[in-house]
């Protein structure tokens, strides 16, 4: 699995959940992709509005900031 894909989970999910997701990867990669799709689904409207692929980093950072405020 590439580093960029695994890093998608860091900052979006709490670290405990990120570690669980990574554990799942080693057991069944289909589950990992389903979790990624679920995360993308929660930001579907914002992701769909992106005109520049680099804007995705901004979306990820804002999601991380919101998560940090709630945890």
PQR file with spaces between the fields and no chain letter, atoms N, CA, C, O and H, PARSE charges and radii, in Angstrom:
ATOM       1  N    UNK     1       0.855   -1.175    0.000 -0.4000 1.5000
ATOM       2  CA   UNK     1       0.000    0.000    0.000 -0.0000 2.0000
ATOM       3  C    UNK     1       0.895    1.230    0.000  0.5500 1.7000
ATOM       4  O    UNK     1       1.929    1.247    0.668 -0.5500 1.4000
ATOM       5  N    UNK     2       0.511    2.239   -0.732 -0.4000 1.5000
ATOM       6  CA   UNK     2       1.349    3.428   -0.815 -0.0000 2.0000
ATOM       7  C    UNK     2       1.194    4.306    0.413  0.5500 1.7000
ATOM       8  O    UNK     2       0.165    4.286    1.088 -0.5500 1.4000
ATOM       9  H    UNK     2      -0.329    2.225   -1.275  0.4000 1.0000
ATOM      10  N    UNK     3       2.227    5.068    0.686 -0.4000 1.5000
ATOM      11  CA   UNK     3       2.238    5.935    1.865 -0.0000 2.0000
ATOM      12  C    UNK     3       1.111    6.951    1.843  0.5500 1.7000
ATOM      13  O    UNK     3       0.504    7.232    2.877 -0.5500 1.4000
ATOM      14  H    UNK     3       3.063    5.084    0.138  0.4000 1.0000
ATOM      15  N    UNK     4       0.822    7.512    0.652 -0.4000 1.5000
ATOM      16  CA   UNK     4      -0.213    8.558    0.600 -0.0000 2.0000
ATOM      17  C    UNK     4      -1.566    7.997    1.014  0.5500 1.7000
ATOM      18  O    UNK     4      -2.348    8.682    1.673 -0.5500 1.4000
ATOM      19  H    UNK     4       1.315    7.283   -0.187  0.4000 1.0000
ATOM      20  N    UNK     5      -1.846    6.761    0.633 -0.4000 1.5000
ATOM      21  CA   UNK     5      -3.144    6.183    0.980 -0.0000 2.0000
ATOM      22  C    UNK     5      -3.241    5.954    2.483  0.5500 1.7000
ATOM      23  O    UNK     5      -4.265    6.252    3.097 -0.5500 1.4000
ATOM      24  H    UNK     5      -1.211    6.204    0.097  0.4000 1.0000
ATOM      25  N    UNK     6      -2.184    5.430    3.067 -0.4000 1.5000
ATOM      26  CA   UNK     6      -2.205    5.181    4.502 -0.0000 2.0000
ATOM      27  C    UNK     6      -2.270    6.491    5.280  0.5500 1.7000
ATOM      28  O    UNK     6      -2.883    6.551    6.346 -0.5500 1.4000
ATOM      29  H    UNK     6      -1.352    5.188    2.568  0.4000 1.0000
ATOM      30  N    UNK     7      -1.639    7.544    4.750 -0.4000 1.5000
ATOM      31  CA   UNK     7      -1.655    8.828    5.448 -0.0000 2.0000
ATOM      32  C    UNK     7      -3.018    9.498    5.383  0.5500 1.7000
ATOM      33  O    UNK     7      -3.277   10.430    6.144 -0.5500 1.4000
ATOM      34  H    UNK     7      -1.141    7.496    3.884  0.4000 1.0000
ATOM      35  N    UNK     8      -3.891    9.049    4.499 -0.4000 1.5000
ATOM      36  CA   UNK     8      -5.244    9.617    4.420 -0.0000 2.0000
ATOM      37  C    UNK     8      -5.995    9.452    5.740  0.5500 1.7000
ATOM      38  O    UNK     8      -6.864   10.259    6.069 -0.5500 1.4000
ATOM      39  H    UNK     8      -3.680    8.292    3.881  0.4000 1.0000
ATOM      40  N    UNK     9      -5.667    8.430    6.476 -0.4000 1.5000
ATOM      41  CA   UNK     9      -6.377    8.155    7.722 -0.0000 2.0000
ATOM      42  C    UNK     9      -5.860    8.986    8.889  0.5500 1.7000
ATOM      43  O    UNK     9      -6.587    9.231    9.851 -0.5500 1.4000
ATOM      44  H    UNK     9      -4.961    7.774    6.209  0.4000 1.0000
ATOM      45  N    UNK    10      -4.602    9.418    8.803 -0.4000 1.5000
ATOM      46  CA   UNK    10      -4.017   10.213    9.892 -0.0000 2.0000
ATOM      47  C    UNK    10      -4.601   11.614    9.826  0.5500 1.7000
ATOM      48  O    UNK    10      -4.596   12.251    8.773 -0.5500 1.4000
ATOM      49  H    UNK    10      -4.012    9.218    8.021  0.4000 1.0000
ATOM      50  N    UNK    11      -5.095   12.081   10.941 -0.4000 1.5000
ATOM      51  CA   UNK    11      -5.665   13.422   11.002 -0.0000 2.0000
ATOM      52  C    UNK    11      -7.154   13.457   10.733  0.5500 1.7000
ATOM      53  O    UNK    11      -7.831   14.403   11.136 -0.5500 1.4000
ATOM      54  H    UNK    11      -5.099   11.564   11.797  0.4000 1.0000
ATOM      55  N    UNK    12      -7.672   12.456   10.067 -0.4000 1.5000
ATOM      56  CA   UNK    12      -9.105   12.385    9.827 -0.0000 2.0000
ATOM      57  C    UNK    12      -9.768   11.610   10.958  0.5500 1.7000
ATOM      58  O    UNK    12     -10.812   12.007   11.475 -0.5500 1.4000
ATOM      59  H    UNK    12      -7.122   11.688    9.740  0.4000 1.0000
ATOM      60  N    UNK    13      -9.147   10.508   11.329 -0.4000 1.5000
ATOM      61  CA   UNK    13      -9.671    9.666   12.402 -0.0000 2.0000
ATOM      62  C    UNK    13      -8.809    9.839   13.648  0.5500 1.7000
ATOM      63  O    UNK    13      -7.630   10.177   13.540 -0.5500 1.4000
ATOM      64  H    UNK    13      -8.299   10.186   10.909  0.4000 1.0000
ATOM      65  N    UNK    14      -9.376    9.614   14.819 -0.4000 1.5000
ATOM      66  CA   UNK    14      -8.546    9.604   16.029 -0.0000 2.0000
ATOM      67  C    UNK    14      -7.465    8.534   15.887  0.5500 1.7000
ATOM      68  O    UNK    14      -7.668    7.530   15.205 -0.5500 1.4000
ATOM      69  H    UNK    14     -10.333    9.339   14.907  0.4000 1.0000
ATOM      70  N    UNK    15      -6.327    8.748   16.527 -0.4000 1.5000
ATOM      71  CA   UNK    15      -5.189    7.847   16.359 -0.0000 2.0000
ATOM      72  C    UNK    15      -5.535    6.403   16.713  0.5500 1.7000
ATOM      73  O    UNK    15      -5.064    5.477   16.053 -0.5500 1.4000
ATOM      74  H    UNK    15      -6.163    9.564   17.081  0.4000 1.0000
ATOM      75  N    UNK    16      -6.348    6.202   17.743 -0.4000 1.5000
ATOM      76  CA   UNK    16      -6.708    4.833   18.117 -0.0000 2.0000
ATOM      77  C    UNK    16      -7.458    4.146   16.983  0.5500 1.7000
ATOM      78  O    UNK    16      -7.235    2.968   16.702 -0.5500 1.4000
ATOM      79  H    UNK    16      -6.730    6.955   18.279  0.4000 1.0000
ATOM      80  N    UNK    17      -8.348    4.893   16.335 -0.4000 1.5000
ATOM      81  CA   UNK    17      -9.110    4.317   15.233 -0.0000 2.0000
ATOM      82  C    UNK    17      -8.211    4.120   14.012  0.5500 1.7000
ATOM      83  O    UNK    17      -8.362    3.138   13.285 -0.5500 1.4000
ATOM      84  H    UNK    17      -8.529    5.849   16.563  0.4000 1.0000
ATOM      85  N    UNK    18      -7.281    5.042   13.782 -0.4000 1.5000
ATOM      86  CA   UNK    18      -6.347    4.907   12.666 -0.0000 2.0000
ATOM      87  C    UNK    18      -5.551    3.616   12.804  0.5500 1.7000
ATOM      88  O    UNK    18      -5.368    2.887   11.829 -0.5500 1.4000
ATOM      89  H    UNK    18      -7.158    5.839   14.372  0.4000 1.0000
ATOM      90  N    UNK    19      -5.081    3.337   14.004 -0.4000 1.5000
ATOM      91  CA   UNK    19      -4.320    2.105   14.217 -0.0000 2.0000
ATOM      92  C    UNK    19      -5.174    0.871   13.967  0.5500 1.7000
ATOM      93  O    UNK    19      -4.688   -0.128   13.436 -0.5500 1.4000
ATOM      94  H    UNK    19      -5.230    3.930   14.796  0.4000 1.0000
ATOM      95  N    UNK    20      -6.430    0.937   14.343 -0.4000 1.5000
ATOM      96  CA   UNK    20      -7.348   -0.190   14.077 -0.0000 2.0000
ATOM      97  C    UNK    20      -7.551   -0.366   12.575  0.5500 1.7000
ATOM      98  O    UNK    20      -7.565   -1.489   12.072 -0.5500 1.4000
ATOM      99  H    UNK    20      -6.825    1.748   14.775  0.4000 1.0000
ATOM     100  N    UNK    21      -7.706    0.745   11.866 -0.4000 1.5000
ATOM     101  CA   UNK    21      -7.879    0.676   10.407 -0.0000 2.0000
ATOM     102  C    UNK    21      -6.657    0.045    9.771  0.5500 1.7000
ATOM     103  O    UNK    21      -6.785   -0.807    8.892 -0.5500 1.4000
ATOM     104  H    UNK    21      -7.694    1.658   12.275  0.4000 1.0000
ATOM     105  N    UNK    22      -5.470    0.453   10.205 -0.4000 1.5000
ATOM     106  CA   UNK    22      -4.253   -0.131    9.654 -0.0000 2.0000
ATOM     107  C    UNK    22      -4.171   -1.620    9.952  0.5500 1.7000
ATOM     108  O    UNK    22      -3.697   -2.390    9.117 -0.5500 1.4000
ATOM     109  H    UNK    22      -5.366    1.146   10.919  0.4000 1.0000
ATOM     110  N    UNK    23      -4.624   -2.038   11.126 -0.4000 1.5000
ATOM     111  CA   UNK    23      -4.651   -3.469   11.444 -0.0000 2.0000
ATOM     112  C    UNK    23      -5.549   -4.221   10.468  0.5500 1.7000
ATOM     113  O    UNK    23      -5.227   -5.320   10.018 -0.5500 1.4000
ATOM     114  H    UNK    23      -5.009   -1.412   11.805  0.4000 1.0000
ATOM     115  N    UNK    24      -6.669   -3.606   10.157 -0.4000 1.5000
ATOM     116  CA   UNK    24      -7.612   -4.236    9.220 -0.0000 2.0000
ATOM     117  C    UNK    24      -6.952   -4.422    7.860  0.5500 1.7000
ATOM     118  O    UNK    24      -7.191   -5.423    7.185 -0.5500 1.4000
ATOM     119  H    UNK    24      -6.931   -2.712   10.523  0.4000 1.0000
ATOM     120  N    UNK    25      -6.127   -3.469    7.456 -0.4000 1.5000
ATOM     121  CA   UNK    25      -5.448   -3.561    6.167 -0.0000 2.0000
ATOM     122  C    UNK    25      -4.701   -4.877    6.029  0.5500 1.7000
ATOM     123  O    UNK    25      -4.741   -5.519    4.979 -0.5500 1.4000
ATOM     124  H    UNK    25      -5.933   -2.656    8.004  0.4000 1.0000
ATOM     125  N    UNK    26      -4.036   -5.263    7.072 -0.4000 1.5000
ATOM     126  CA   UNK    26      -3.251   -6.490    7.009 -0.0000 2.0000
ATOM     127  C    UNK    26      -4.133   -7.736    7.012  0.5500 1.7000
ATOM     128  O    UNK    26      -3.691   -8.813    6.613 -0.5500 1.4000
ATOM     129  H    UNK    26      -4.003   -4.741    7.924  0.4000 1.0000
ATOM     130  N    UNK    27      -5.362   -7.591    7.456 -0.4000 1.5000
ATOM     131  CA   UNK    27      -6.276   -8.735    7.480 -0.0000 2.0000
ATOM     132  C    UNK    27      -7.104   -8.828    6.203  0.5500 1.7000
ATOM     133  O    UNK    27      -7.283   -9.911    5.646 -0.5500 1.4000
ATOM     134  H    UNK    27      -5.722   -6.715    7.779  0.4000 1.0000
ATOM     135  N    UNK    28      -7.602   -7.691    5.747 -0.4000 1.5000
ATOM     136  CA   UNK    28      -8.461   -7.714    4.559 -0.0000 2.0000
ATOM     137  C    UNK    28      -8.484   -6.330    3.925  0.5500 1.7000
ATOM     138  O    UNK    28      -9.087   -5.403    4.466 -0.5500 1.4000
ATOM     139  H    UNK    28      -7.457   -6.811    6.199  0.4000 1.0000
ATOM     140  N    UNK    29      -7.829   -6.194    2.786 -0.4000 1.5000
ATOM     141  CA   UNK    29      -7.689   -4.883    2.154 -0.0000 2.0000
ATOM     142  C    UNK    29      -9.019   -4.321    1.654  0.5500 1.7000
ATOM     143  O    UNK    29      -9.158   -3.102    1.552 -0.5500 1.4000
ATOM     144  H    UNK    29      -7.339   -6.946    2.346  0.4000 1.0000
ATOM     145  N    UNK    30      -9.990   -5.163    1.341 -0.4000 1.5000
ATOM     146  CA   UNK    30     -11.292   -4.660    0.884 -0.0000 2.0000
ATOM     147  C    UNK    30     -11.940   -3.797    1.961  0.5500 1.7000
ATOM     148  O    UNK    30     -12.574   -2.789    1.650 -0.5500 1.4000
ATOM     149  H    UNK    30      -9.877   -6.154    1.424  0.4000 1.0000
ATOM     150  N    UNK    31     -11.790   -4.176    3.191 -0.4000 1.5000
ATOM     151  CA   UNK    31     -12.363   -3.414    4.302 -0.0000 2.0000
ATOM     152  C    UNK    31     -11.711   -2.043    4.388  0.5500 1.7000
ATOM     153  O    UNK    31     -12.398   -1.050    4.630 -0.5500 1.4000
ATOM     154  H    UNK    31     -11.276   -4.995    3.443  0.4000 1.0000
ATOM     155  N    UNK    32     -10.423   -1.971    4.199 -0.4000 1.5000
ATOM     156  CA   UNK    32      -9.712   -0.703    4.240 -0.0000 2.0000
ATOM     157  C    UNK    32     -10.258    0.252    3.177  0.5500 1.7000
ATOM     158  O    UNK    32     -10.471    1.433    3.453 -0.5500 1.4000
ATOM     159  H    UNK    32      -9.865   -2.777    4.002  0.4000 1.0000
ATOM     160  N    UNK    33     -10.481   -0.250    1.982 -0.4000 1.5000
ATOM     161  CA   UNK    33     -11.028    0.585    0.927 -0.0000 2.0000
ATOM     162  C    UNK    33     -12.451    1.025    1.245  0.5500 1.7000
ATOM     163  O    UNK    33     -12.833    2.149    0.918 -0.5500 1.4000
ATOM     164  H    UNK    33     -10.308   -1.210    1.758  0.4000 1.0000
ATOM     165  N    UNK    34     -13.226    0.176    1.866 -0.4000 1.5000
ATOM     166  CA   UNK    34     -14.592    0.556    2.255 -0.0000 2.0000
ATOM     167  C    UNK    34     -14.579    1.679    3.289  0.5500 1.7000
ATOM     168  O    UNK    34     -15.410    2.585    3.233 -0.5500 1.4000
ATOM     169  H    UNK    34     -12.916   -0.736    2.131  0.4000 1.0000
ATOM     170  N    UNK    35     -13.647    1.621    4.225 -0.4000 1.5000
ATOM     171  CA   UNK    35     -13.528    2.679    5.220 -0.0000 2.0000
ATOM     172  C    UNK    35     -13.124    3.980    4.539  0.5500 1.7000
ATOM     173  O    UNK    35     -13.666    5.040    4.851 -0.5500 1.4000
ATOM     174  H    UNK    35     -12.973    0.885    4.271  0.4000 1.0000
ATOM     175  N    UNK    36     -12.174    3.904    3.612 -0.4000 1.5000
ATOM     176  CA   UNK    36     -11.754    5.101    2.872 -0.0000 2.0000
ATOM     177  C    UNK    36     -12.919    5.700    2.103  0.5500 1.7000
ATOM     178  O    UNK    36     -13.101    6.918    2.097 -0.5500 1.4000
ATOM     179  H    UNK    36     -11.733    3.043    3.358  0.4000 1.0000
ATOM     180  N    UNK    37     -13.705    4.858    1.458 -0.4000 1.5000
ATOM     181  CA   UNK    37     -14.869    5.356    0.722 -0.0000 2.0000
ATOM     182  C    UNK    37     -15.879    6.020    1.651  0.5500 1.7000
ATOM     183  O    UNK    37     -16.490    7.026    1.291 -0.5500 1.4000
ATOM     184  H    UNK    37     -13.558    3.869    1.463  0.4000 1.0000
ATOM     185  N    UNK    38     -16.053    5.463    2.833 -0.4000 1.5000
ATOM     186  CA   UNK    38     -16.976    6.061    3.803 -0.0000 2.0000
ATOM     187  C    UNK    38     -16.480    7.437    4.242  0.5500 1.7000
ATOM     188  O    UNK    38     -17.274    8.366    4.393 -0.5500 1.4000
ATOM     189  H    UNK    38     -15.557    4.645    3.125  0.4000 1.0000
ATOM     190  N    UNK    39     -15.173    7.568    4.446 -0.4000 1.5000
ATOM     191  CA   UNK    39     -14.610    8.869    4.814 -0.0000 2.0000
ATOM     192  C    UNK    39     -14.816    9.861    3.674  0.5500 1.7000
ATOM     193  O    UNK    39     -15.227   10.998    3.903 -0.5500 1.4000
ATOM     194  H    UNK    39     -14.528    6.814    4.323  0.4000 1.0000
ATOM     195  N    UNK    40     -14.532    9.432    2.454 -0.4000 1.5000
ATOM     196  CA   UNK    40     -14.743   10.315    1.307 -0.0000 2.0000
ATOM     197  C    UNK    40     -16.213   10.677    1.150  0.5500 1.7000
ATOM     198  O    UNK    40     -16.533   11.800    0.761 -0.5500 1.4000
ATOM     199  H    UNK    40     -14.198    8.507    2.268  0.4000 1.0000
ATOM     200  N    UNK    41     -17.092    9.760    1.441 -0.4000 1.5000
ATOM     201  CA   UNK    41     -18.528   10.010    1.319 -0.0000 2.0000
ATOM     202  C    UNK    41     -18.974   11.132    2.258  0.5500 1.7000
ATOM     203  O    UNK    41     -19.845   11.927    1.905 -0.5500 1.4000
ATOM     204  H    UNK    41     -16.832    8.847    1.758  0.4000 1.0000
ATOM     205  N    UNK    42     -18.378   11.199    3.448 -0.4000 1.5000
ATOM     206  CA   UNK    42     -18.765   12.253    4.390 -0.0000 2.0000
ATOM     207  C    UNK    42     -18.387   13.638    3.888  0.5500 1.7000
ATOM     208  O    UNK    42     -19.001   14.627    4.290 -0.5500 1.4000
ATOM     209  H    UNK    42     -17.670   10.553    3.734  0.4000 1.0000
ATOM     210  N    UNK    43     -17.392   13.727    3.020 -0.4000 1.5000
ATOM     211  CA   UNK    43     -16.989   15.020    2.469 -0.0000 2.0000
ATOM     212  C    UNK    43     -17.294   15.154    0.994  0.5500 1.7000
ATOM     213  O    UNK    43     -16.675   15.957    0.297 -0.5500 1.4000
ATOM     214  H    UNK    43     -16.893   12.925    2.693  0.4000 1.0000
ATOM     215  N    UNK    44     -18.243   14.373    0.517 -0.4000 1.5000
ATOM     216  CA   UNK    44     -18.540   14.290   -0.913 -0.0000 2.0000
ATOM     217  C    UNK    44     -18.837   15.643   -1.551  0.5500 1.7000
ATOM     218  O    UNK    44     -18.332   15.931   -2.636 -0.5500 1.4000
ATOM     219  H    UNK    44     -18.746   13.720    1.083  0.4000 1.0000
ATOM     220  N    UNK    45     -19.639   16.474   -0.905 -0.4000 1.5000
ATOM     221  CA   UNK    45     -19.999   17.755   -1.518 -0.0000 2.0000
ATOM     222  C    UNK    45     -18.785   18.665   -1.651  0.5500 1.7000
ATOM     223  O    UNK    45     -18.634   19.356   -2.658 -0.5500 1.4000
ATOM     224  H    UNK    45     -20.049   16.240   -0.024  0.4000 1.0000
ATOM     225  N    UNK    46     -17.919   18.670   -0.640 -0.4000 1.5000
ATOM     226  CA   UNK    46     -16.710   19.504   -0.698 -0.0000 2.0000
ATOM     227  C    UNK    46     -15.718   18.950   -1.702  0.5500 1.7000
ATOM     228  O    UNK    46     -15.080   19.710   -2.431 -0.5500 1.4000
ATOM     229  H    UNK    46     -18.041   18.109    0.178  0.4000 1.0000
ATOM     230  N    UNK    47     -15.585   17.650   -1.747 -0.4000 1.5000
ATOM     231  CA   UNK    47     -14.663   17.023   -2.691 -0.0000 2.0000
ATOM     232  C    UNK    47     -15.137   17.270   -4.125  0.5500 1.7000
ATOM     233  O    UNK    47     -14.324   17.523   -5.015 -0.5500 1.4000
ATOM     234  H    UNK    47     -16.103   17.032   -1.155  0.4000 1.0000
ATOM     235  N    UNK    48     -16.436   17.198   -4.344 -0.4000 1.5000
ATOM     236  CA   UNK    48     -16.988   17.434   -5.678 -0.0000 2.0000
ATOM     237  C    UNK    48     -16.799   18.853   -6.165  0.5500 1.7000
ATOM     238  O    UNK    48     -16.802   19.101   -7.371 -0.5500 1.4000
ATOM     239  H    UNK    48     -17.096   16.993   -3.621  0.4000 1.0000
ATOM     240  N    UNK    49     -16.635   19.784   -5.250 -0.4000 1.5000
ATOM     241  CA   UNK    49     -16.472   21.190   -5.617 -0.0000 2.0000
ATOM     242  C    UNK    49     -15.020   21.562   -5.894  0.5500 1.7000
ATOM     243  O    UNK    49     -14.736   22.696   -6.279 -0.5500 1.4000
ATOM     244  H    UNK    49     -16.633   19.582   -4.270  0.4000 1.0000
ATOM     245  N    UNK    50     -14.104   20.627   -5.704 -0.4000 1.5000
ATOM     246  CA   UNK    50     -12.676   20.897   -5.900 -0.0000 2.0000
ATOM     247  C    UNK    50     -12.372   21.035   -7.387  0.5500 1.7000
ATOM     248  O    UNK    50     -12.710   20.167   -8.193 -0.5500 1.4000
ATOM     249  H    UNK    50     -14.335   19.705   -5.391  0.4000 1.0000
ATOM     250  N    UNK    51     -11.727   22.147   -7.730 -0.4000 1.5000
ATOM     251  CA   UNK    51     -11.313   22.330   -9.124 -0.0000 2.0000
ATOM     252  C    UNK    51      -9.820   22.055   -9.306  0.5500 1.7000
ATOM     253  O    UNK    51      -9.369   21.720  -10.401 -0.5500 1.4000
ATOM     254  H    UNK    51     -11.452   22.851   -7.075  0.4000 1.0000
ATOM     255  N    UNK    52      -9.070   22.199   -8.230 -0.4000 1.5000
ATOM     256  CA   UNK    52      -7.631   21.954   -8.258 -0.0000 2.0000
ATOM     257  C    UNK    52      -7.335   20.799   -7.301  0.5500 1.7000
ATOM     258  O    UNK    52      -7.692   20.873   -6.125 -0.5500 1.4000
ATOM     259  H    UNK    52      -9.436   22.471   -7.341  0.4000 1.0000
ATOM     260  N    UNK    53      -6.693   19.740   -7.781 -0.4000 1.5000
ATOM     261  CA   UNK    53      -6.423   18.588   -6.908 -0.0000 2.0000
ATOM     262  C    UNK    53      -5.691   18.957   -5.615  0.5500 1.7000
ATOM     263  O    UNK    53      -5.850   18.273   -4.604 -0.5500 1.4000
ATOM     264  H    UNK    53      -6.403   19.681   -8.736  0.4000 1.0000
ATOM     265  N    UNK    54      -4.899   20.016   -5.632 -0.4000 1.5000
ATOM     266  CA   UNK    54      -4.180   20.411   -4.430 -0.0000 2.0000
ATOM     267  C    UNK    54      -5.122   20.937   -3.347  0.5500 1.7000
ATOM     268  O    UNK    54      -4.747   20.988   -2.175 -0.5500 1.4000
ATOM     269  H    UNK    54      -4.769   20.571   -6.454  0.4000 1.0000
ATOM     270  N    UNK    55      -6.326   21.324   -3.721 -0.4000 1.5000
ATOM     271  CA   UNK    55      -7.312   21.772   -2.742 -0.0000 2.0000
ATOM     272  C    UNK    55      -7.703   20.647   -1.786  0.5500 1.7000
ATOM     273  O    UNK    55      -8.195   20.903   -0.687 -0.5500 1.4000
ATOM     274  H    UNK    55      -6.631   21.284   -4.672  0.4000 1.0000
ATOM     275  N    UNK    56      -7.485   19.411   -2.205 -0.4000 1.5000
ATOM     276  CA   UNK    56      -7.817   18.268   -1.349 -0.0000 2.0000
ATOM     277  C    UNK    56      -7.034   18.325   -0.039  0.5500 1.7000
ATOM     278  O    UNK    56      -7.539   17.907    1.002 -0.5500 1.4000
ATOM     279  H    UNK    56      -7.086   19.203   -3.098  0.4000 1.0000
ATOM     280  N    UNK    57      -5.810   18.837   -0.084 -0.4000 1.5000
ATOM     281  CA   UNK    57      -5.017   18.948    1.144 -0.0000 2.0000
ATOM     282  C    UNK    57      -5.674   19.925    2.116  0.5500 1.7000
ATOM     283  O    UNK    57      -5.668   19.701    3.327 -0.5500 1.4000
ATOM     284  H    UNK    57      -5.399   19.176   -0.931  0.4000 1.0000
ATOM     285  N    UNK    58      -6.240   21.008    1.583 -0.4000 1.5000
ATOM     286  CA   UNK    58      -6.936   21.973    2.429 -0.0000 2.0000
ATOM     287  C    UNK    58      -8.162   21.368    3.081  0.5500 1.7000
ATOM     288  O    UNK    58      -8.439   21.623    4.253 -0.5500 1.4000
ATOM     289  H    UNK    58      -6.245   21.190    0.600  0.4000 1.0000
ATOM     290  N    UNK    59      -8.894   20.567    2.327 -0.4000 1.5000
ATOM     291  CA   UNK    59     -10.078   19.894    2.872 -0.0000 2.0000
ATOM     292  C    UNK    59      -9.656   18.965    3.998  0.5500 1.7000
ATOM     293  O    UNK    59     -10.276   18.943    5.060 -0.5500 1.4000
ATOM     294  H    UNK    59      -8.669   20.360    1.375  0.4000 1.0000
ATOM     295  N    UNK    60      -8.593   18.196    3.760 -0.4000 1.5000
ATOM     296  CA   UNK    60      -8.101   17.264    4.787 -0.0000 2.0000
ATOM     297  C    UNK    60      -7.673   18.023    6.042  0.5500 1.7000
ATOM     298  O    UNK    60      -7.985   17.603    7.156 -0.5500 1.4000
ATOM     299  H    UNK    60      -8.089   18.214    2.897  0.4000 1.0000
ATOM     300  N    UNK    61      -6.963   19.132    5.870 -0.4000 1.5000
ATOM     301  CA   UNK    61      -6.505   19.901    7.029 -0.0000 2.0000
ATOM     302  C    UNK    61      -7.674   20.476    7.819  0.5500 1.7000
ATOM     303  O    UNK    61      -7.659   20.444    9.050 -0.5500 1.4000
ATOM     304  H    UNK    61      -6.709   19.474    4.965  0.4000 1.0000
ATOM     305  N    UNK    62      -8.682   20.997    7.136 -0.4000 1.5000
ATOM     306  CA   UNK    62      -9.844   21.554    7.841 -0.0000 2.0000
ATOM     307  C    UNK    62     -10.601   20.460    8.587  0.5500 1.7000
ATOM     308  O    UNK    62     -11.097   20.691    9.690 -0.5500 1.4000
ATOM     309  H    UNK    62      -8.694   21.023    6.136  0.4000 1.0000
ATOM     310  N    UNK    63     -10.693   19.267    7.990 -0.4000 1.5000
ATOM     311  CA   UNK    63     -11.353   18.152    8.685 -0.0000 2.0000
ATOM     312  C    UNK    63     -10.570   17.775    9.936  0.5500 1.7000
ATOM     313  O    UNK    63     -11.150   17.465   10.977 -0.5500 1.4000
ATOM     314  H    UNK    63     -10.290   19.079    7.095  0.4000 1.0000
ATOM     315  N    UNK    64      -9.239   17.806    9.822 -0.4000 1.5000
ATOM     316  CA   UNK    64      -8.408   17.482   10.982 -0.0000 2.0000
ATOM     317  C    UNK    64      -8.601   18.517   12.076  0.5500 1.7000
ATOM     318  O    UNK    64      -8.684   18.158   13.250 -0.5500 1.4000
ATOM     319  H    UNK    64      -8.767   18.058    8.977  0.4000 1.0000
ATOM     320  N    UNK    65      -8.673   19.785   11.720 -0.4000 1.5000
ATOM     321  CA   UNK    65      -8.880   20.836   12.720 -0.0000 2.0000
ATOM     322  C    UNK    65     -10.223   20.658   13.423  0.5500 1.7000
ATOM     323  O    UNK    65     -10.309   20.816   14.641 -0.5500 1.4000
ATOM     324  H    UNK    65      -8.606   20.076   10.765  0.4000 1.0000
ATOM     325  N    UNK    66     -11.275   20.328   12.666 -0.4000 1.5000
ATOM     326  CA   UNK    66     -12.597   20.104   13.277 -0.0000 2.0000
ATOM     327  C    UNK    66     -12.554   18.882   14.190  0.5500 1.7000
ATOM     328  O    UNK    66     -13.146   18.898   15.269 -0.5500 1.4000
ATOM     329  H    UNK    66     -11.206   20.199   11.677  0.4000 1.0000
ATOM     330  N    UNK    67     -11.871   17.839   13.777 -0.4000 1.5000
ATOM     331  CA   UNK    67     -11.775   16.638   14.602 -0.0000 2.0000
ATOM     332  C    UNK    67     -11.027   16.943   15.887  0.5500 1.7000
ATOM     333  O    UNK    67     -11.421   16.484   16.959 -0.5500 1.4000
ATOM     334  H    UNK    67     -11.390   17.826   12.900  0.4000 1.0000
ATOM     335  N    UNK    68      -9.956   17.710   15.790 -0.4000 1.5000
ATOM     336  CA   UNK    68      -9.184   18.052   16.984 -0.0000 2.0000
ATOM     337  C    UNK    68      -9.998   18.866   17.975  0.5500 1.7000
ATOM     338  O    UNK    68      -9.819   18.724   19.185 -0.5500 1.4000
ATOM     339  H    UNK    68      -9.636   18.083   14.920  0.4000 1.0000
ATOM     340  N    UNK    69     -10.873   19.699   17.490 -0.4000 1.5000
ATOM     341  CA   UNK    69     -11.709   20.511   18.374 -0.0000 2.0000
ATOM     342  C    UNK    69     -12.747   19.672   19.101  0.5500 1.7000
ATOM     343  O    UNK    69     -13.163   20.020   20.206 -0.5500 1.4000
ATOM     344  H    UNK    69     -11.018   19.814   16.507  0.4000 1.0000
ATOM     345  N    UNK    70     -13.165   18.574   18.491 -0.4000 1.5000
ATOM     346  CA   UNK    70     -14.198   17.742   19.104 -0.0000 2.0000
ATOM     347  C    UNK    70     -13.623   16.632   19.980  0.5500 1.7000
ATOM     348  O    UNK    70     -14.354   16.032   20.767 -0.5500 1.4000
ATOM     349  H    UNK    70     -12.827   18.291   17.594  0.4000 1.0000
ATOM     350  N    UNK    71     -12.317   16.348   19.857 -0.4000 1.5000
ATOM     351  CA   UNK    71     -11.717   15.263   20.648 -0.0000 2.0000
ATOM     352  C    UNK    71     -10.776   15.820   21.634  0.5500 1.7000
ATOM     353  O    UNK    71     -10.167   15.070   22.397 -0.5500 1.4000
ATOM     354  H    UNK    71     -11.723   16.836   19.217  0.4000 1.0000
